């Protein structure tokens, strides 16, 4: 697991944008892990596909690249 730590000085709008991006990334990661755990023989391409379908399904996930 990679952990990045930093100190940031910003405005409250910037902090809220960072928090929203973190929550969105965690949601996508958790959905991919659940998809991987529920099925056998899942590869990397399948995980890319699930992130694409999540992007189409949830509007807040469209902000991620």
C-alpha positions in Angstrom: 0.0 0.0 0.0 1.3 3.4 -1.0 0.8 6.2 1.5 1.4 9.8 0.5 1.6 12.5 3.1 2.0 16.2 2.6 1.2 19.5 4.2 -0.9 21.8 2.2 -1.9 25.4 2.8 -4.9 26.3 0.8 -8.5 27.6 0.9 -11.5 25.7 2.1 -12.7 25.2 -1.4 -9.4 23.5 -2.3 -9.6 21.3 0.7 -13.2 20.2 -0.2 -12.1 19.4 -3.8 -9.3 17.3 -2.5 -11.6 15.5 -0.1 -14.1 14.8 -2.9 -11.4 13.4 -5.1 -10.2 11.1 -2.4 -13.7 9.8 -1.7 -14.3 9.2 -5.4 -11.0 7.3 -5.8 -11.8 5.2 -2.8 -15.2 4.4 -4.1 -13.9 3.3 -7.4 -11.1 1.2 -5.7 -13.6 -0.5 -3.3 -16.0 -1.3 -6.2 -13.1 -2.8 -8.2 -11.9 -4.9 -5.2 -15.5 -6.2 -4.6 -15.8 -7.1 -8.2 -12.5 -8.9 -8.1 -13.4 -10.8 -4.9 -16.8 -11.9 -6.1 -15.5 -13.4 -9.4 -12.6 -15.7 -10.2 -10.3 -15.3 -13.1 -10.5 -11.5 -13.2 -7.7 -9.7 -14.9 -6.4 -6.2 -15.2 -8.5 -5.5 -18.4 -11.7 -6.5 -16.5 -10.9 -4.0 -13.8 -10.4 -1.3 -16.3 -13.8 -2.2 -17.8 -15.5 -2.0 -14.4 -14.1 1.5 -13.8 -15.5 2.5 -17.2 -18.9 1.2 -16.4 -18.8 2.9 -13.0 -18.0 6.2 -14.7 -21.1 5.8 -16.9 -23.2 4.8 -13.9 -22.2 7.4 -11.3 -21.8 11.1 -12.4 -19.3 11.9 -9.7 -16.9 9.2 -11.0 -16.7 11.0 -14.4 -14.2 13.5 -12.9 -11.5 10.9 -12.7 -9.2 10.1 -15.6 
